[in-house]
Amino acid sequence: MKKYLLLFPFTLLLTITNGFSQEYIPYYASVVEQCSQTNITNNLTSYESLGLKKRGTTALQNTLDWLKVQYLGFGYTPAQIAEDSYTYSGSTSVCKNLIVTKIGTIYPNTYVIVCGHYDSIGGTGTNDNGSGLVSILETARLLHNIPTEYSIKFINFSGEEDGLKGSQHFVSAVVNGTTPKMDIRLVINIDEVGGVAGLINDTITCERDQSNNPSSNNALSATMTDELINCVGLYSPLNANLSYAYASDYMSFQSNNEIITGLFETNETTHKHTNSDLLIYMDPVYNYKVAKALIGATMHFAVATTSTLGNDSFQNDNQVSFFPSPAKNILNINLGDITDTDYSFSLIDLQGKVVINKQIENAHLIESVSLDGLSKGMYLAVLQTASKRITKKIIVE
C-alpha cells in the first residue's frame, strides 16, 4: 500500500543492457524464462475471488490457507512454513504472517527476505497487493529446488493496510527476538506491481532507502537498489525507474537499520483501496514481467548455484544440511524438504564410533545438537528417517 506519492525531482530513468556492471548469467535467465503467465493470471483470479481481506475476516484466513496450499504444492514442507500470530492495541483479532524458509548452503544464518502483504482494504486488493503476492509465489515456486548460498524467507504479511502491523511485529518479535539477532542481508518488498490496463506499462520503479531515521543504512540500500535495477535489465524486458522507499512493509525493517529495496508500479493505479481494485483494471502481462525481474533479482541476491551438478546433489540430499562446518559448540540440523519430522541423528568419528545418537520427534525445520566434550576432527553426520538416510562430513574444531 502506498498512501501518498511525493514527486522525487532527481528520479532517473535507466534502461539497463546486458553487461552493465553485473554479469548476465545464462542459467539465471533459463530459470526466469520458466516464469508462467498462466500462473500469474490464474493466481490473480484466485486471490480476487477470496474477497475483501481485512483483519478478523474469514476472507483473510481463507487467503492464508490458500497461500499455504500454494507453497505446499511447490514442494515446501510444513516444517518450512510457519505462521507468526500477533494482536495489537485497538483490535481483538488475531492476525497472522506466513513465513516460508529456504536454508542457504553457505550462509544459512544470513537471510534475503522477499516480502509483500496479503491483506486488503476497501475491496479485494487484486493489485494492492495480489500483484506482489503472485510475483512472490512464482519466485518461490521456481527457486524451491535451486540451492542458494544465502537463506531466503518468503514472507506474506498481514496488517499492512492497518499501519504495517504485521511487519512491525515480525521485526520486533522475530528479527530482534532471535538470539543472536537475525542477520538480514537484504529485504526486497513487492507492493502493487500490477500496472494499469490500457497504458504502456514498460517501466518498474525500484525503491531505495532515503530516510534520515536512521540514515546509516542508506548507502548500502542505494548499492543494492542499483543491483536490483541491473537485474531488471538483465532478466526482464522492463525499464527501471529509480525512486525512494516509503509507506510499505519494508519500512518496519528500515527503522531497524536493515538494508531494504523494493518494486512498485510506475503507472500507478487509481483503484487501490476501493471495490474496483480488480484484475480488469490491471495489466497481468506487466505483472508477469515484474515477476521475471524479481526471480532474477532473488537469484542474484541469494546467490543461486549455476551448476547443474550442485543442483542435483541439493535435490538428492532433500536439501538437508548440517551447519556450521567447522562447528564448535553447536551443530544445527536443517531438515530441508523431508516431510517426516521424526528422525534419529548420529555423529560418527573416523574410527566408526557413534559419539552422538539422538532421537528427535516433531522436529522443527532447524534443530540444534550440543557438541560439548567432542574432540576436534572430522565426523560423519547421519540423519535417518523411516525412509531416508542422509550422510555428510562435518568438521568439529
N, C-alpha and C positions, 0 to 999 in steps of 0.2 A: 504494500500500500504506500502510495506517495500522497501526502495530504496537501502538498503545495509544491510549486516549482519556481525557483528563483532563476532568473537568467544569469548565466555564467559568461562574463564578457570575454574570457580567454579560451572558450571552447574551441577545440581543434578538430577538424575533420581529417581523419587519416585513412588512406587506402593503403593497406599493407600488402606487399607482394612477397612471394616465397623467397627466402634468402635474406630478408630484412632482420638482422640481429639474431633471431633464433633459427635454428636449423629445422628444415622441413623433414619430418620423419615419416617415410612411406608406410611403415606399419601402423602408426597412429592414424594416418589417413585411411588405411584399409578398414580400421575399426569404425572410424567416423562414418564411412560410407555404408555401414550396416544400420545406421540410424533409419528408423522406419516412419515415413509419413503416415502410413496407415495407423501405426501405434499412437502417434501424436494426435491424430484426429479422433480416433476411437476413444482414447483416454480423456480427451477434452469433452467428448459427448457423454461419457460415463460420469465424469466429475460434475458436469452441468446437471445431469439427471438427479443428482443427490440433493439438490435444492439449496436453500439458504443455510449456511453453516456457522451459526452463531453459537457462543458458549452455552452449554446446557441443553442443546437441542439434540434430538435423535439424529438429525442430518449430519451433525458434526461427528457423532460417534460412528455413524454409518460410513462416513468418509474415512475415518481412521481404520475401520475394519476393511474397507475396500483397499486402502493402501497396503495394509499387512498382507492381504491376499496377493497383491501385485508382487511384492518383494519375495514372498514365499515361492511364487511362480517362477521368479528369476533364478531360484536356487539358494537364496539366503535361508538360513535355518532359524528356528525360534530362538536359539542362543545368541544369534547375531542381531536380533530385533528386540528392542527394549521400549517400553512405554515409560515416559517420565511425567508423572502426575503432579499437579500442583493446584492450589487455590490462591486467591489473592483478595485483599481487602475490598469490600464493596460487592463481592459476589460469593454465593454459596456453591456455585457449580464447580465440579472437579474437571479441570482441563488436562489434556494430555499432549505431550510432544511425542513424536515417533522417531526413534533413532536406530539407524541400521549401520553396523560397524563392520568394516573390512580391514583386517590387520595387515600391515605392511611387512615386507620381508627383511628390510634392513633397518628401518627406523620405526619399529612397531609402536613406540611410545610417543610418536610425533604425528599429529593429525592434520590432514586437509579436510576442512568442513565444507560441504556443499549443501546449502540450505535454502528453504523457502517456506512460506506459511500456507496452510491448507484451510484456514477459516475464511469466512467471507462476511460482508456486511451489506445490507440493502438489497441483496439479490444472490444469485448462485455464485458469482465471482469467477466466471469462466476465464476471464482474462486476469483478474486480480484475486486469486493468484493461481487458478488452474493452469495457466500457461507456464508458470515457473515450475509447478508441480510435475507436469508431464515431461518437461525437459530433464528434471532430476531423475524421474523414473527411467527414461531412456538411457541416461548415463549410468545409472546403477545396473540396468539390465546388461549393458554391453561390457561393463568392467568387472562383472562378477567373477569370471574365470581368468582374468588377466592379473598377474602379480604386479604389485606396485611397491616401490621402496618405502613410501610413507603410508601410514594407515589413513583410511578415509572414513569419515562419518557422514552419511546422508541423513539430514535432519529435516523433518517436516514439522514446523512449529504451529501450534495453535495460539490464540490470544494476540496475534499481531494487530488485528483490527481494534483491539481493546487497549492498545498502547504498548505493544511489544512485550506483553506479559510473559509469553512462553519463552522467548529467547532470554529475557531478563532472569527468569527462574533458572534456566539451564546454565547460564553463566555463573549465577550465584551458587546454586546447589551442586552442580556437576563440575564445571570447569574449575571453580575456586574451591569446591568441596572435595576435590581429589587430592590425595597426598602421595607424592608432591603434586602441586597444581598441574592440571592438564597442559601439555605442551602443544600449542597450536601453530602450525606453520603458516596457514592462511585460511581465511573464511571467504568463501565465494557465495554471495547471496543472489538469488534469482527471484525477481519480483516484477510481475506484469511485463511479459515479453511476447504478447500475442498480436501486436500490430493493429492496424486499423483497416477494415475492409474498404476497398475502393481506392486506397492510396498506394503510392510506390513505397513499399517497405523494404528498403535495401540497406539500412544502417541500424546498428545496435549501439546503444550507449554503454560505455564501460566506465565504472564509477570508482574514484579513488577517495581516500580519506583526506579531508582538508580541515578537520575540526581542530580547535585550539584547546580542547578539553578531553584528553591530553593531545599534545601535538607531537610527542616523541615517536609515535608510530606512523607519522605521515610520510616520511621519506621511503620507508620500506613498502608502504601501501602504493606509493607512486611507482616504484620499481615493479611491483607485482602487477599493477594495472597496465603498465607498458607491456609486460609479458602477455597479459590477457589480450590486449589489443593485437599483438603479434599473432596469437593463437587464432583469433577471429579471422585474420587474413590468411593464415596458413591452412585452416581446416574448414572454412565455410566460405560461401560466396558473398558474405556481407562486408560492408564498410564498417568502420568503428568510429564512434563519436566519443571524445574524452570529456567527462564531466566529473561531478563530485557526489559523494555518498551522503544520504540523509533519509530519515523517516522510514526505515525498514529494519528488519531483524538484525542486520549486521551492526547497527549502532549500539546494540547491547554489548557486543564484543569490542567495538571501537572504544567505548568508555572504560573497558577493562584492559586497555592498552594492547589489544590483539591487532594483527595485521589483516585488513579487510580489502575486498574489492567486490564488484557486483555487476550485474547485467540488468538493463532496463530498456524498454522500447523507446525509440527515438520519436516516432509518431505516436503521441500519447492519446489513449482512448478518452472519450468524453462520457463513457458509460459506466466507469467504475463506481462502486458503492450505490448502484441503482439496480432495479429489477431488469434493466436492459443490458446488463453486463453478460452478454450471451455470445455464443460461437458465431452467430450470423453477422455480428459486427466486428469480427476478428479476421485475421489473415493466418490460417493454420499453416500455410506454406512458409510464411515468415517464422512462425513458431518452430517449425521443423529445422529451419536454417540456424536459428538460435541454439537449438538443441545440439546441432552438429558442432557449433563453436564451443559449447560447454563440454561436450565429450572430449574434444581435442585439448581443451584447457585443463580439464581434470587429469587427463593422462600426463600432460606436461608437468603440472604442479606436484602430482603424487609420484611422478617418475615411473611410468609403466615400463615393463620389460619390452624389449624389442626382439627378444629371442624366442622362437617357437619351441626350442628345447626347454628353456626355462618355463615356458607356459605349460608344456606337457608335464613336467615334473611337479609344478604347482598343483595341477589338477589331479595327478596320480596320487599325490600325498593328501588329497582332500583339504588343501590349504592349511593343514596342521603345521604349527611351528612351536619351537621352544626358544625362549629368549630371556635375558640377553645371553649371548655367547661371544666372548667368555662371560661366564656367570660367577658371581661371588657368593653372596649370602642367600639369594632367592633365585629360583628358576620359574619363569612364567610359562604356562601351558596354554596355547591358543587352540581351541577345539576346531577351528576352521569351519568347514561346512558339513562336518559329521553330525548327523541328527540324533545319534544315541548319546544321551547325556550321562550315562553310567559307564565308567571305564576304569581300568587299572593303569597306573603309571609306575614304571620301573626305571631305575638308573643302574646300569651295569658297568663295572670297571673293566680294565683291559685284561684282567685275569678271569673274567667271566663271573665274578661275584656280584650278586644283587645287593647293592648298598642302600637302595631305597625301594620300597614296594608299598604303594599307597592305592587304596580303593577310593574312587571319587564318585559320588552319587548326586544326581540332579545338578550336574556341573554347569557353571556359568561359562560364557564364552572364554573368559580368561580365569584360570585357577593358578595359584602360587604354591610352590613347594619349597620348604626350607632346606638349604644345603649346609647348615651348620655341622661342623665336625668332619666334613669331607676333605680328603687330601686334594691338592692341586693335580690336574691331569685331564686326560681325555676319557669320556664316558659315552656309553650308548644309551640314549633316552628312548624308551619304548612306551607308546600309547596303545592299549589293547581294548577294543570294544568286542561285542558279541560277534561282529562280522568284519572288523577292520583291525589291522596291525600296522602302525606307522613307527618307523625307527629312524632316528637321526643322531649324528655325532654331535656332542657338545663339549666345550672346554670349561673346566672349573679352575679359577685362579685364586 
